[in-house]
Amino acid sequence: GPDDAAGDFVRSTKQLMDLLRQLEDIAPQDDLAAELRLAVDALNRGVVAYSSLEL
């Protein structure tokens, strides 16, 4: 159902964020690491950020 699709989106986005963080950790240049961090920050909003909150 629609809830499954939203859950899949959140899960996939979080996996992408994890990959980007790993790449940031091994980035050979500081400017690349900074761009990867910006990408993570841009993804971490809305329903993705909300799903990380502990209620």
PDB file as gemmi writes it, atoms N, CA and C in Angstrom:
CRYST1    1.000    1.000    1.000  90.00  90.00  90.00 P 1                      
ATOM      1  N   GLY A   1       0.808  -1.195   0.000  1.00  0.00           N  
ATOM      2  CA  GLY A   1       0.000   0.000   0.000  1.00  0.00           C  
ATOM      3  C   GLY A   1       0.846   1.252   0.000  1.00  0.00           C  
ATOM      4  N   PRO A   2       0.203   2.377   0.109  1.00  0.00           N  
ATOM      5  CA  PRO A   2       0.915   3.661   0.099  1.00  0.00           C  
ATOM      6  C   PRO A   2       1.908   3.794   1.251  1.00  0.00           C  
ATOM      7  N   ASP A   3       1.592   3.210   2.404  1.00  0.00           N  
ATOM      8  CA  ASP A   3       2.517   3.288   3.530  1.00  0.00           C  
ATOM      9  C   ASP A   3       3.800   2.517   3.251  1.00  0.00           C  
ATOM     10  N   ASP A   4       3.684   1.412   2.528  1.00  0.00           N  
ATOM     11  CA  ASP A   4       4.871   0.643   2.162  1.00  0.00           C  
ATOM     12  C   ASP A   4       5.783   1.466   1.266  1.00  0.00           C  
ATOM     13  N   ALA A   5       5.202   2.174   0.318  1.00  0.00           N  
ATOM     14  CA  ALA A   5       6.000   2.993  -0.596  1.00  0.00           C  
ATOM     15  C   ALA A   5       6.735   4.088   0.170  1.00  0.00           C  
ATOM     16  N   ALA A   6       6.065   4.727   1.116  1.00  0.00           N  
ATOM     17  CA  ALA A   6       6.714   5.770   1.917  1.00  0.00           C  
ATOM     18  C   ALA A   6       7.839   5.167   2.752  1.00  0.00           C  
ATOM     19  N   GLY A   7       7.583   4.002   3.336  1.00  0.00           N  
ATOM     20  CA  GLY A   7       8.610   3.333   4.123  1.00  0.00           C  
ATOM     21  C   GLY A   7       9.805   2.931   3.278  1.00  0.00           C  
ATOM     22  N   ASP A   8       9.541   2.458   2.070  1.00  0.00           N  
ATOM     23  CA  ASP A   8      10.626   2.100   1.149  1.00  0.00           C  
ATOM     24  C   ASP A   8      11.448   3.327   0.788  1.00  0.00           C  
ATOM     25  N   PHE A   9      10.768   4.451   0.555  1.00  0.00           N  
ATOM     26  CA  PHE A   9      11.471   5.694   0.223  1.00  0.00           C  
ATOM     27  C   PHE A   9      12.389   6.114   1.369  1.00  0.00           C  
ATOM     28  N   VAL A  10      11.862   6.097   2.583  1.00  0.00           N  
ATOM     29  CA  VAL A  10      12.656   6.502   3.749  1.00  0.00           C  
ATOM     30  C   VAL A  10      13.843   5.566   3.918  1.00  0.00           C  
ATOM     31  N   ARG A  11      13.607   4.273   3.827  1.00  0.00           N  
ATOM     32  CA  ARG A  11      14.682   3.291   3.987  1.00  0.00           C  
ATOM     33  C   ARG A  11      15.767   3.480   2.928  1.00  0.00           C  
ATOM     34  N   SER A  12      15.365   3.643   1.681  1.00  0.00           N  
ATOM     35  CA  SER A  12      16.330   3.832   0.592  1.00  0.00           C  
ATOM     36  C   SER A  12      17.112   5.128   0.763  1.00  0.00           C  
ATOM     37  N   THR A  13      16.423   6.180   1.173  1.00  0.00           N  
ATOM     38  CA  THR A  13      17.097   7.467   1.368  1.00  0.00           C  
ATOM     39  C   THR A  13      18.109   7.376   2.502  1.00  0.00           C  
ATOM     40  N   LYS A  14      17.749   6.687   3.570  1.00  0.00           N  
ATOM     41  CA  LYS A  14      18.686   6.525   4.685  1.00  0.00           C  
ATOM     42  C   LYS A  14      19.894   5.686   4.273  1.00  0.00           C  
ATOM     43  N   GLN A  15      19.679   4.686   3.432  1.00  0.00           N  
ATOM     44  CA  GLN A  15      20.808   3.893   2.932  1.00  0.00           C  
ATOM     45  C   GLN A  15      21.725   4.758   2.077  1.00  0.00           C  
ATOM     46  N   LEU A  16      21.139   5.607   1.247  1.00  0.00           N  
ATOM     47  CA  LEU A  16      21.940   6.523   0.432  1.00  0.00           C  
ATOM     48  C   LEU A  16      22.720   7.481   1.326  1.00  0.00           C  
ATOM     49  N   MET A  17      22.080   8.008   2.357  1.00  0.00           N  
ATOM     50  CA  MET A  17      22.768   8.905   3.285  1.00  0.00           C  
ATOM     51  C   MET A  17      23.936   8.197   3.962  1.00  0.00           C  
ATOM     52  N   ASP A  18      23.749   6.946   4.336  1.00  0.00           N  
ATOM     53  CA  ASP A  18      24.821   6.176   4.960  1.00  0.00           C  
ATOM     54  C   ASP A  18      25.994   6.007   4.001  1.00  0.00           C  
ATOM     55  N   LEU A  19      25.691   5.691   2.747  1.00  0.00           N  
ATOM     56  CA  LEU A  19      26.743   5.554   1.741  1.00  0.00           C  
ATOM     57  C   LEU A  19      27.493   6.871   1.549  1.00  0.00           C  
ATOM     58  N   LEU A  20      26.764   7.971   1.459  1.00  0.00           N  
ATOM     59  CA  LEU A  20      27.404   9.278   1.291  1.00  0.00           C  
ATOM     60  C   LEU A  20      28.294   9.615   2.487  1.00  0.00           C  
ATOM     61  N   ARG A  21      27.864   9.257   3.697  1.00  0.00           N  
ATOM     62  CA  ARG A  21      28.694   9.497   4.892  1.00  0.00           C  
ATOM     63  C   ARG A  21      29.975   8.664   4.839  1.00  0.00           C  
ATOM     64  N   GLN A  22      29.861   7.419   4.378  1.00  0.00           N  
ATOM     65  CA  GLN A  22      31.048   6.577   4.256  1.00  0.00           C  
ATOM     66  C   GLN A  22      32.016   7.158   3.236  1.00  0.00           C  
ATOM     67  N   LEU A  23      31.478   7.648   2.124  1.00  0.00           N  
ATOM     68  CA  LEU A  23      32.334   8.275   1.119  1.00  0.00           C  
ATOM     69  C   LEU A  23      32.971   9.544   1.664  1.00  0.00           C  
ATOM     70  N   GLU A  24      32.215  10.284   2.462  1.00  0.00           N  
ATOM     71  CA  GLU A  24      32.759  11.498   3.087  1.00  0.00           C  
ATOM     72  C   GLU A  24      33.963  11.147   3.964  1.00  0.00           C  
ATOM     73  N   ASP A  25      33.854  10.051   4.701  1.00  0.00           N  
ATOM     74  CA  ASP A  25      34.930   9.636   5.603  1.00  0.00           C  
ATOM     75  C   ASP A  25      36.227   9.314   4.864  1.00  0.00           C  
ATOM     76  N   ILE A  26      36.121   8.838   3.625  1.00  0.00           N  
ATOM     77  CA  ILE A  26      37.327   8.443   2.888  1.00  0.00           C  
ATOM     78  C   ILE A  26      37.663   9.387   1.739  1.00  0.00           C  
ATOM     79  N   ALA A  27      36.938  10.489   1.637  1.00  0.00           N  
ATOM     80  CA  ALA A  27      37.163  11.427   0.530  1.00  0.00           C  
ATOM     81  C   ALA A  27      38.596  11.955   0.577  1.00  0.00           C  
ATOM     82  N   PRO A  28      39.294  11.920  -0.564  1.00  0.00           N  
ATOM     83  CA  PRO A  28      40.690  12.357  -0.583  1.00  0.00           C  
ATOM     84  C   PRO A  28      40.862  13.877  -0.505  1.00  0.00           C  
ATOM     85  N   GLN A  29      39.824  14.627  -0.830  1.00  0.00           N  
ATOM     86  CA  GLN A  29      39.918  16.088  -0.772  1.00  0.00           C  
ATOM     87  C   GLN A  29      38.853  16.640   0.166  1.00  0.00           C  
ATOM     88  N   ASP A  30      39.222  17.702   0.878  1.00  0.00           N  
ATOM     89  CA  ASP A  30      38.288  18.322   1.816  1.00  0.00           C  
ATOM     90  C   ASP A  30      37.062  18.889   1.116  1.00  0.00           C  
ATOM     91  N   ASP A  31      37.252  19.438  -0.097  1.00  0.00           N  
ATOM     92  CA  ASP A  31      36.097  20.024  -0.792  1.00  0.00           C  
ATOM     93  C   ASP A  31      35.100  18.941  -1.210  1.00  0.00           C  
ATOM     94  N   LEU A  32      35.584  17.765  -1.566  1.00  0.00           N  
ATOM     95  CA  LEU A  32      34.690  16.654  -1.892  1.00  0.00           C  
ATOM     96  C   LEU A  32      33.934  16.201  -0.646  1.00  0.00           C  
ATOM     97  N   ALA A  33      34.638  16.088   0.470  1.00  0.00           N  
ATOM     98  CA  ALA A  33      33.991  15.704   1.726  1.00  0.00           C  
ATOM     99  C   ALA A  33      32.906  16.709   2.093  1.00  0.00           C  
ATOM    100  N   ALA A  34      33.174  17.984   1.888  1.00  0.00           N  
ATOM    101  CA  ALA A  34      32.189  19.021   2.201  1.00  0.00           C  
ATOM    102  C   ALA A  34      30.958  18.895   1.312  1.00  0.00           C  
ATOM    103  N   GLU A  35      31.158  18.599   0.040  1.00  0.00           N  
ATOM    104  CA  GLU A  35      30.020  18.428  -0.878  1.00  0.00           C  
ATOM    105  C   GLU A  35      29.190  17.200  -0.503  1.00  0.00           C  
ATOM    106  N   LEU A  36      29.855  16.139  -0.095  1.00  0.00           N  
ATOM    107  CA  LEU A  36      29.137  14.939   0.339  1.00  0.00           C  
ATOM    108  C   LEU A  36      28.320  15.230   1.593  1.00  0.00           C  
ATOM    109  N   ARG A  37      28.875  16.016   2.512  1.00  0.00           N  
ATOM    110  CA  ARG A  37      28.146  16.402   3.723  1.00  0.00           C  
ATOM    111  C   ARG A  37      26.924  17.241   3.365  1.00  0.00           C  
ATOM    112  N   LEU A  38      27.075  18.151   2.400  1.00  0.00           N  
ATOM    113  CA  LEU A  38      25.935  18.957   1.949  1.00  0.00           C  
ATOM    114  C   LEU A  38      24.839  18.073   1.358  1.00  0.00           C  
ATOM    115  N   ALA A  39      25.239  17.042   0.631  1.00  0.00           N  
ATOM    116  CA  ALA A  39      24.259  16.124   0.046  1.00  0.00           C  
ATOM    117  C   ALA A  39      23.494  15.385   1.141  1.00  0.00           C  
ATOM    118  N   VAL A  40      24.196  14.932   2.169  1.00  0.00           N  
ATOM    119  CA  VAL A  40      23.538  14.250   3.289  1.00  0.00           C  
ATOM    120  C   VAL A  40      22.559  15.203   3.970  1.00  0.00           C  
ATOM    121  N   ASP A  41      23.011  16.419   4.217  1.00  0.00           N  
ATOM    122  CA  ASP A  41      22.147  17.399   4.876  1.00  0.00           C  
ATOM    123  C   ASP A  41      20.910  17.707   4.040  1.00  0.00           C  
ATOM    124  N   ALA A  42      21.062  17.754   2.726  1.00  0.00           N  
ATOM    125  CA  ALA A  42      19.928  18.045   1.844  1.00  0.00           C  
ATOM    126  C   ALA A  42      18.910  16.905   1.855  1.00  0.00           C  
ATOM    127  N   LEU A  43      19.385  15.682   1.999  1.00  0.00           N  
ATOM    128  CA  LEU A  43      18.486  14.525   2.025  1.00  0.00           C  
ATOM    129  C   LEU A  43      17.775  14.366   3.368  1.00  0.00           C  
ATOM    130  N   ASN A  44      18.418  14.844   4.423  1.00  0.00           N  
ATOM    131  CA  ASN A  44      17.896  14.630   5.775  1.00  0.00           C  
ATOM    132  C   ASN A  44      16.883  15.714   6.139  1.00  0.00           C  
ATOM    133  N   ARG A  45      15.710  15.614   5.548  1.00  0.00           N  
ATOM    134  CA  ARG A  45      14.642  16.577   5.817  1.00  0.00           C  
ATOM    135  C   ARG A  45      13.298  15.888   5.631  1.00  0.00           C  
ATOM    136  N   GLY A  46      12.259  16.571   5.996  1.00  0.00           N  
ATOM    137  CA  GLY A  46      10.914  16.042   5.812  1.00  0.00           C  
ATOM    138  C   GLY A  46      10.702  14.722   6.525  1.00  0.00           C  
ATOM    139  N   VAL A  47      10.058  13.814   5.822  1.00  0.00           N  
ATOM    140  CA  VAL A  47       9.697  12.526   6.416  1.00  0.00           C  
ATOM    141  C   VAL A  47      10.933  11.713   6.795  1.00  0.00           C  
ATOM    142  N   VAL A  48      12.040  11.909   6.095  1.00  0.00           N  
ATOM    143  CA  VAL A  48      13.273  11.177   6.414  1.00  0.00           C  
ATOM    144  C   VAL A  48      13.804  11.626   7.772  1.00  0.00           C  
ATOM    145  N   ALA A  49      13.877  12.928   7.992  1.00  0.00           N  
ATOM    146  CA  ALA A  49      14.347  13.453   9.276  1.00  0.00           C  
ATOM    147  C   ALA A  49      13.364  13.108  10.388  1.00  0.00           C  
ATOM    148  N   TYR A  50      12.080  13.233  10.101  1.00  0.00           N  
ATOM    149  CA  TYR A  50      11.051  12.949  11.103  1.00  0.00           C  
ATOM    150  C   TYR A  50      11.111  11.497  11.562  1.00  0.00           C  
ATOM    151  N   SER A  51      11.423  10.595  10.651  1.00  0.00           N  
ATOM    152  CA  SER A  51      11.455   9.172  10.995  1.00  0.00           C  
ATOM    153  C   SER A  51      12.610   8.838  11.930  1.00  0.00           C  
ATOM    154  N   SER A  52      13.586   9.737  12.052  1.00  0.00           N  
ATOM    155  CA  SER A  52      14.727   9.504  12.932  1.00  0.00           C  
ATOM    156  C   SER A  52      14.478  10.002  14.348  1.00  0.00           C  
ATOM    157  N   LEU A  53      13.410  10.756  14.548  1.00  0.00           N  
ATOM    158  CA  LEU A  53      13.116  11.295  15.870  1.00  0.00           C  
ATOM    159  C   LEU A  53      12.601  10.197  16.786  1.00  0.00           C  
ATOM    160  N   GLU A  54      13.049  10.235  18.011  1.00  0.00           N  
ATOM    161  CA  GLU A  54      12.547   9.289  19.006  1.00  0.00           C  
ATOM    162  C   GLU A  54      11.419   9.967  19.749  1.00  0.00           C  
ATOM    163  N   LEU A  55      10.248   9.387  19.666  1.00  0.00           N  
ATOM    164  CA  LEU A  55       9.079   9.983  20.318  1.00  0.00           C  
ATOM    165  C   LEU A  55       8.763   9.278  21.614  1.00  0.00           C  
TER     166      LEU A  55                                                      
END                                                                             
